[in-house]
């Protein structure tokens, strides 16, 4: 268990159902009926900023009226964003902790401790979990209609080669050595780093899905990459996740599957469309497709101004709300 304590928690209560009916949904027509229940949960975190909160929540509720949404945040961010939060009466639950983080590396690390402890303490109320980054994710259909549980844990590859991206990056090699150190991997001294990354694809740490028991196991590995007492992370959790997977640290815990671009569940898309405006032009929000598939969860949409403008239009963002679709 972590040493953190919860400042406040808005639990799943009777008025939660009523609040969902007040939600301002996006101007999209669901193509299918949602099959999720209140035992399905979306978890996200918001520290120091709560950007994209309105589009994230409203697009999800456009397609899914039953799943629970948990936002883990700090007291400072919650107070700063109070006026925005009140505009999204969509049955959102908040877990508020008293710590303020200055370094994003610490946020990336410590969220796994909080998520892991929360799921461990509440697992009897939860079946399936999807964890996704708040500030650059949007929904195009009910994600739980594409993910119905089971024993497979889902992650997403980014379409890039580690060797081409990072071969001469000393910091990334340091991350590999750090991964060995924090996981106490005795085989690492005998692992050829260059050979390991030759055909390695980055795994996106901002998006995972699994049943609650497997998700708890996942957090147990992720929360090793730092010091929970000081709440300090050791490095980039995406490199740590990618190297931990490559070194086989998750194989004994559960079965997992990597999703590529050709799937209709979830994807991280910016490497697909960045530098290729022809791949986004003409696509309509709700039917953004990648290689012929329309994903329910579109992560990293915000690198495209074309996509951002469509969300402003269809999710009715004007005035101050308009800025809450931006990443920065």
Buried (B, 14 or more C-beta within 10 A) or exposed (E): EBEBEEBEBBEBEEEBEEBBEEBBBBEBEBEEEBEBEBBBBBBBBBBBBBBBBBBBBBBBBBBBBBBBBBBBBBBBBBEBBEEBBEBBBBBBBBBBBEBEBEEEBBBBBBBBBBBBBBBBEBBEEBBBBBBBBBBBBBBBBBBBBBBEBEEBBBBBBBBEBBBEBBBEEEEBBEBBBBBBEBBEBEEBEEBEBEEBBEEBBBBBBBBBBBBBBBBBBBBBBBBBBBEBEEBBBBBBBBBBBBBBBBBEBBEEBBEBEEBBBEBBBBBBBBBBBEEEEEBBEEBEBBEBBBEEEBBBBBBBBBBBEBBBEBBBEBBBBEEEBBEBBBBE
